[in-house]
Amino acid sequence: MTPTTYQDAGVNIDAGEETVRRISSAVKSTYTSAVMNDIGAFGALFDARFTDFEHPVLVSSIDGVGTKLKVAVMAGRHDTVGQDLVNHCVDDILTTGAKPLFFLDYFSTGRLEPDVAEQIITGFTVACKQNGCSLIGGETAEMPGLYTPPDYDLAGAIVGVVEKSKILSPESVSAGDVLIGLRSTGLHTNGYSLARKVLFDTYKVDSYIEELGATVGDVLLAIHKSYYPSVHPLLGSGQVRAVSHITGGGIVGNTSRVLPDGLTLHIDWGSWDRPAIYSLIQKLGSVPEEDMRRTFNLGIGLILISDADEAPNLIEALKSNGEEPVIMGEIRSA
């Protein structure tokens, strides 16, 4: 009887070890002084002494990249999706006012390709360093029969910290407050099942579209923006009452989550110009406007809710931090 090895079954341990070797230095470059052990430990240790906080509260979130990964596979480009995942999670906890501390990833595939894994995990490290958090743990799983090569999946969890007295909550929001939208870098990480269905019935991933000024792949793989560097420094001023991250469910679905009972949103849908990709998707697919609004961010990736009197100063501060804010509506009594 011919011996059957683990590699015969589709799992290449050598490829896993090679991946770890390739990524070790990049991962270690994200470590802060609070990281207490090295890569490869069964559990990551993080020093939880928060000397700058009177009452620290930990904030956590977990998410994935979704079917944007199919576009990355089609394009053969894997250096952006890791950044997407970190930035998405950072923006999620930013809605509470939190500072990111550390990130953990899960990467699963049918056949482990060290070149692909290196690109993805390097993306994690790039975004972690940009956001000031450490990549302290991860899991790479090779699962033949569950994923068909070259497909793979990603998930990530983040932990941050916020001062209890500075947590952003719906209770601070009042009728008359204004909505200040910050522009997205594209679709971010939501709506890709609809976008792919519409766009790839007509175009290839490398098709250049004049009205986009880029290829379809380049536009769809634009990195999900982190708003932490420009927004977090402004949260202690009291000008920001609540923050909404525009993900699946669109502007109304997500921003309603940060409103107290008795209040509602009034959106001026014509107050900003939508990026051309949305017009193209809507036209090609004859997508109803209601579906566009519920599926996509439509060019607004984060919304800050501010007192109307404070809004002009907040807008100027945001501009100084490199944003292009737009007043896009207000809070009204239901």
C-alpha positions as CSV (number, residue, x, y, z in Angstrom):
1,M,0.0,0.0,0.0
2,T,1.4,3.4,-1.0
3,P,1.9,5.7,2.0
4,T,-0.3,8.8,2.1
5,T,1.1,12.0,3.5
6,Y,-0.5,15.2,4.8
7,Q,0.9,16.9,1.7
8,D,-0.8,14.2,-0.5
9,A,-4.1,15.3,1.2
10,G,-3.5,18.9,0.2
11,V,-1.8,20.5,3.2
12,N,1.8,21.7,2.8
13,I,3.4,22.3,6.1
14,D,6.6,23.5,4.5
15,A,4.6,26.2,2.7
16,G,3.2,27.3,6.1
17,E,6.6,27.5,7.6
18,E,7.9,29.4,4.7
19,T,5.0,31.9,5.0
20,V,5.9,32.5,8.7
21,R,9.5,33.0,7.8
22,R,8.6,35.6,5.2
23,I,6.3,37.6,7.4
24,S,8.1,37.5,10.7
25,S,10.0,40.8,10.3
26,A,7.0,42.7,9.0
27,V,4.8,41.5,11.8
28,K,7.4,42.4,14.5
29,S,7.7,45.9,13.0
30,T,4.2,46.6,14.2
31,Y,5.0,45.7,17.9
32,T,4.8,48.4,20.5
33,S,6.4,48.3,23.9
34,A,3.1,46.7,25.2
35,V,3.6,43.5,23.2
36,M,5.2,41.0,25.7
37,N,6.1,38.0,23.6
38,D,7.3,37.0,20.1
39,I,5.6,35.7,17.0
40,G,4.8,32.0,17.2
41,A,3.5,31.8,20.8
42,F,0.2,30.0,21.4
43,G,-1.2,33.1,22.9
44,A,-0.2,36.8,22.5
45,L,0.6,38.8,25.6
46,F,-0.3,42.5,25.7
47,D,0.5,44.7,28.7
48,A,-2.8,46.2,29.9
49,R,-1.5,49.0,32.1
50,F,-3.1,52.1,30.6
51,T,-1.4,54.8,32.6
52,D,-2.9,57.6,30.5
53,F,-6.5,56.5,31.3
54,E,-8.4,57.0,34.5
55,H,-11.1,54.4,33.6
56,P,-10.0,52.5,30.5
57,V,-12.7,50.6,28.6
58,L,-11.7,47.9,26.1
59,V,-13.5,48.0,22.7
60,S,-13.5,45.1,20.3
61,S,-14.8,44.3,16.8
62,I,-14.5,41.6,14.2
63,D,-15.1,41.6,10.5
64,G,-14.2,40.3,7.1
65,V,-13.5,41.6,3.6
66,G,-16.3,39.9,1.8
67,T,-16.4,39.2,-1.9
68,K,-14.0,42.0,-2.6
69,L,-11.6,39.1,-2.3
70,K,-12.9,37.7,-5.6
71,V,-11.8,40.9,-7.3
72,A,-8.3,40.6,-5.7
73,V,-8.1,37.0,-7.0
74,M,-9.3,38.0,-10.5
75,A,-6.7,40.8,-10.6
76,G,-3.9,38.7,-9.1
77,R,-3.3,41.5,-6.6
78,H,-3.3,40.8,-2.9
79,D,-1.5,43.7,-1.3
80,T,-4.6,45.8,-0.6
81,V,-7.2,43.5,1.0
82,G,-5.2,43.1,4.3
83,Q,-5.2,46.9,4.6
84,D,-8.9,46.9,3.9
85,L,-9.6,44.5,6.8
86,V,-7.5,46.4,9.4
87,N,-8.9,49.8,8.4
88,H,-12.5,48.5,8.4
89,C,-12.0,47.3,12.0
90,V,-10.3,50.5,13.1
91,D,-13.1,52.6,11.7
92,D,-15.7,50.4,13.5
93,I,-14.2,51.0,17.0
94,L,-13.5,54.6,16.1
95,T,-17.3,55.1,16.4
96,T,-16.9,54.7,20.1
97,G,-14.0,57.0,20.3
98,A,-11.5,54.2,20.8
99,K,-7.8,54.1,20.0
100,P,-6.7,50.7,18.4
101,L,-4.3,48.6,20.4
102,F,-3.9,45.3,18.6
103,F,-5.2,43.2,15.7
104,L,-5.5,39.5,15.0
105,D,-6.1,37.9,11.7
106,Y,-7.5,34.7,10.2
107,F,-6.4,33.7,6.7
108,S,-7.9,30.5,5.2
109,T,-7.3,29.0,1.8
110,G,-7.5,25.8,-0.2
111,R,-3.9,25.8,-1.2
112,L,-1.4,28.0,0.6
113,E,0.8,30.1,-1.7
114,P,3.5,31.8,0.3
115,D,3.7,34.7,-2.3
116,V,0.0,35.4,-1.9
117,A,0.0,35.0,1.9
118,E,3.0,37.4,2.2
119,Q,1.2,40.1,0.2
120,I,-1.9,39.8,2.3
121,I,-0.1,39.7,5.7
122,T,2.2,42.5,4.7
123,G,-1.0,44.5,4.0
124,F,-2.0,43.9,7.6
125,T,1.3,45.2,8.9
126,V,1.2,48.3,6.7
127,A,-2.3,49.3,8.0
128,C,-1.4,48.4,11.6
129,K,1.6,50.7,11.5
130,Q,-0.5,53.5,9.9
131,N,-3.1,53.2,12.7
132,G,-0.6,52.7,15.6
133,C,-1.7,49.2,16.5
134,S,0.2,45.9,16.8
135,L,-0.4,42.7,14.8
136,I,0.0,40.3,17.7
137,G,-1.5,37.1,16.4
138,G,-3.0,35.3,13.5
139,E,-4.0,31.9,12.0
140,T,-3.2,30.6,8.6
141,A,-5.3,27.6,7.7
142,E,-4.9,25.4,4.6
143,M,-8.2,23.6,4.0
144,P,-8.3,21.6,0.7
145,G,-11.8,20.6,-0.2
146,L,-13.4,23.6,1.6
147,Y,-11.9,26.3,-0.6
148,T,-11.2,26.0,-4.3
149,P,-7.8,27.4,-5.2
150,P,-7.0,30.2,-5.8
151,D,-9.8,31.5,-3.5
152,Y,-9.3,32.4,0.1
153,D,-11.0,34.2,3.0
154,L,-10.0,36.7,5.6
155,A,-11.3,37.8,9.0
156,G,-9.8,40.0,11.6
157,A,-10.5,41.1,15.2
158,I,-9.4,44.3,16.8
159,V,-9.1,45.5,20.4
160,G,-8.9,49.2,21.3
161,V,-9.3,51.4,24.4
162,V,-11.3,54.5,25.3
163,E,-11.7,56.6,28.4
164,K,-15.1,55.7,29.9
165,S,-16.1,59.4,30.2
166,K,-15.3,60.0,26.6
167,I,-17.2,57.1,25.0
168,L,-19.4,58.4,22.1
169,S,-23.0,57.3,22.6
170,P,-26.4,58.1,21.1
171,E,-27.5,59.9,24.3
172,S,-25.4,62.9,23.2
173,V,-27.3,63.4,20.0
174,S,-30.1,66.0,19.8
175,A,-32.5,67.3,17.2
176,G,-30.9,70.1,15.2
177,D,-27.4,68.4,15.1
178,V,-25.8,68.3,11.7
179,L,-24.4,65.4,9.7
180,I,-20.9,65.9,8.4
181,G,-19.8,63.4,5.8
182,L,-16.3,62.3,5.1
183,R,-15.6,61.0,1.6
184,S,-14.8,57.4,1.0
185,T,-12.1,56.0,-1.3
186,G,-14.6,54.0,-3.2
187,L,-16.8,51.0,-2.2
188,H,-14.6,50.2,0.8
189,T,-15.6,46.6,1.7
190,N,-19.3,46.5,1.0
191,G,-21.6,45.9,-1.9
192,Y,-19.2,43.8,-3.9
193,S,-21.6,41.0,-4.7
194,L,-23.9,43.5,-6.5
195,A,-21.0,45.4,-8.0
196,R,-19.4,42.2,-9.4
197,K,-22.6,40.9,-10.8
198,V,-23.3,44.1,-12.7
199,L,-19.8,45.1,-13.8
200,F,-18.3,41.7,-14.8
201,D,-21.3,40.9,-17.0
202,T,-19.9,43.7,-19.3
203,Y,-16.2,44.3,-18.3
204,K,-13.1,42.4,-17.4
205,V,-11.1,43.2,-14.3
206,D,-8.4,44.9,-16.4
207,S,-10.9,46.9,-18.6
208,Y,-10.0,50.6,-18.7
209,I,-13.2,52.7,-18.3
210,E,-12.8,56.3,-19.5
211,E,-15.4,57.7,-17.1
212,L,-13.6,56.1,-14.2
213,G,-10.1,57.1,-15.4
214,A,-8.9,53.7,-14.3
215,T,-9.4,50.0,-14.8
216,V,-12.4,48.3,-13.1
217,G,-10.0,46.4,-10.9
218,D,-8.1,49.5,-9.7
219,V,-11.3,51.2,-8.7
220,L,-12.8,48.1,-7.0
221,L,-9.6,47.4,-5.1
222,A,-9.2,51.0,-3.8
223,I,-8.2,50.6,-0.1
224,H,-10.9,51.0,2.5
225,K,-9.9,54.3,4.2
226,S,-9.0,54.6,7.8
227,Y,-10.4,57.8,9.3
228,Y,-8.6,57.3,12.6
229,P,-5.6,59.6,11.9
230,S,-7.8,62.5,10.9
231,V,-10.8,62.1,13.3
232,H,-9.5,60.6,16.6
233,P,-7.4,63.7,17.5
234,L,-10.6,65.8,17.3
235,L,-12.8,63.7,19.5
236,G,-11.7,65.2,22.8
237,S,-12.9,68.6,21.8
238,G,-16.5,67.9,22.5
239,Q,-17.4,68.9,18.9
240,V,-18.3,65.4,17.9
241,R,-21.4,63.8,19.4
242,A,-21.5,60.5,17.5
243,V,-19.8,58.8,14.7
244,S,-21.2,56.4,12.1
245,H,-19.1,54.0,9.9
246,I,-20.9,53.5,6.6
247,T,-20.7,49.8,5.9
248,G,-23.4,47.2,4.8
249,G,-26.8,48.8,5.1
250,G,-25.7,52.2,3.7
251,I,-25.9,55.7,5.1
252,V,-29.4,55.5,6.7
253,G,-29.0,52.0,8.1
254,N,-25.7,52.6,9.8
255,T,-26.3,56.2,11.0
256,S,-29.6,55.2,12.5
257,R,-27.7,52.9,14.9
258,V,-26.1,55.9,16.7
259,L,-29.4,57.8,17.2
260,P,-31.5,57.7,20.4
261,D,-35.2,56.9,20.3
262,G,-37.4,59.7,19.1
263,L,-34.9,61.1,16.5
264,T,-34.5,60.5,12.8
265,L,-32.2,61.4,9.9
266,H,-32.9,64.0,7.2
267,I,-30.4,63.4,4.4
268,D,-29.8,65.8,1.5
269,W,-28.9,63.3,-1.1
270,G,-27.8,66.0,-3.5
271,S,-25.3,67.6,-1.2
272,W,-22.3,65.7,-2.5
273,D,-21.1,64.3,-5.8
274,R,-21.1,60.5,-6.0
275,P,-18.0,59.0,-7.5
276,A,-18.4,57.8,-11.0
277,I,-18.3,54.1,-10.1
278,Y,-21.8,54.3,-8.5
279,S,-23.3,55.9,-11.6
280,L,-21.8,53.2,-13.7
281,I,-23.1,50.4,-11.5
282,Q,-26.6,51.9,-11.3
283,K,-26.8,52.5,-15.1
284,L,-25.4,49.1,-16.2
285,G,-27.5,47.1,-13.8
286,S,-30.6,49.4,-13.8
287,V,-30.2,49.2,-10.0
288,P,-33.1,51.0,-8.2
289,E,-32.1,54.1,-6.2
290,E,-33.4,52.5,-3.0
291,D,-31.1,49.5,-3.5
292,M,-28.1,51.8,-4.2
293,R,-28.7,53.6,-0.9
294,R,-29.1,50.4,1.1
295,T,-26.1,48.6,-0.5
296,F,-23.3,51.2,-1.0
297,N,-21.8,54.1,0.9
298,L,-22.2,56.2,-2.2
299,G,-19.0,58.1,-1.6
300,I,-19.4,58.8,2.1
301,G,-17.4,56.5,4.4
302,L,-17.8,58.1,7.8
303,I,-20.4,60.5,9.3
304,L,-19.8,62.7,12.3
305,I,-22.7,64.2,14.2
306,S,-22.1,67.6,15.6
307,D,-23.9,70.5,17.2
308,A,-24.8,73.0,14.5
309,D,-22.9,75.8,16.2
310,E,-19.8,73.7,16.5
311,A,-19.9,72.4,13.0
312,P,-18.0,75.2,11.2
313,N,-15.0,74.8,13.6
314,L,-15.1,71.0,13.2
315,I,-15.2,71.3,9.4
316,E,-12.1,73.5,9.4
317,A,-10.3,71.1,11.7
318,L,-11.2,68.2,9.5
319,K,-9.9,70.1,6.4
320,S,-6.7,70.8,8.2
321,N,-6.4,67.0,8.8
322,G,-6.7,66.3,5.1
323,E,-10.4,65.5,4.8
324,E,-13.0,67.0,2.4
325,P,-16.1,67.2,4.7
326,V,-19.6,68.0,3.5
327,I,-22.7,68.9,5.5
328,M,-25.1,66.3,4.2
329,G,-28.1,66.6,6.5
330,E,-29.4,67.0,10.0
331,I,-31.1,65.2,12.9
332,R,-34.8,65.8,13.4
333,S,-37.5,64.7,15.8
334,A,-39.2,61.6,14.6
